[in-house]
């Protein structure tokens, strides 16, 4: 019998995040909010399927957990 995934591998992305945005994040291996801290908002927004509404949903969920996006060179 196959073993269930460990909790750390399960997604904790917001429930209100649309399927296209979820697929966009999965395409670069992102399944947890903490992983987003390695990316800038600009990088995430550039993913196919990611829009301003999804980005705002992610930003709010990250703020609630004390996480933030990294600053890109263009934003500095």
C-alpha positions in Angstrom: 0.0 0.0 0.0 1.3 3.4 -0.9 2.2 5.7 1.9 0.5 9.1 2.2 2.5 12.2 1.5 4.2 13.8 4.5 2.4 17.0 5.7 5.4 19.1 4.6 4.9 18.0 1.0 1.2 18.9 1.0 0.1 22.2 -0.4 -0.8 25.0 2.0 -1.7 27.4 -0.8 -4.9 29.4 -0.2 -8.2 27.6 -0.9 -9.4 30.6 -3.0 -6.5 30.4 -5.4 -7.7 29.6 -8.9 -6.7 26.4 -10.8 -4.7 28.2 -13.4 -2.6 29.9 -10.7 -2.1 26.6 -8.9 -0.9 25.0 -12.1 1.4 27.9 -12.8 3.0 27.5 -9.3 3.2 23.7 -9.7 5.0 24.1 -13.0 7.9 25.6 -11.1 7.7 23.3 -8.1 5.9 25.6 -5.7 3.3 23.8 -3.4 3.9 25.7 -0.1 3.6 29.4 0.8 7.1 29.4 2.3 8.6 28.5 -1.1 7.3 31.8 -2.5 9.7 33.7 -0.3 12.5 32.7 -2.8 10.7 34.6 -5.6 9.8 38.2 -6.3 6.2 39.2 -7.1 7.4 40.1 -10.6 8.7 36.5 -11.1 5.5 34.9 -9.9 3.3 37.3 -11.9 5.2 36.4 -15.1 4.1 32.7 -14.8 1.5 31.7 -17.4 -1.8 31.5 -15.5 -0.9 33.9 -12.8 -2.8 37.2 -12.6 -3.1 40.2 -10.3 -6.0 38.6 -8.3 -4.1 35.4 -7.7 -1.0 37.4 -6.7 -3.0 39.4 -4.2 -4.5 36.2 -2.7 -1.0 34.8 -2.3 0.4 38.0 -0.8 -2.4 38.2 1.8 -1.9 34.5 2.8 1.8 35.1 3.1 1.4 38.2 5.3 -0.9 36.2 7.6 2.1 33.8 8.1 4.8 36.4 8.3 6.3 35.6 4.9 7.1 38.0 2.1 8.3 37.9 -1.5 11.9 38.6 -2.1 12.8 42.0 -3.7 13.8 41.8 -7.4 16.7 43.9 -8.8 14.1 46.0 -10.7 12.2 46.7 -7.4 15.3 47.8 -5.5 
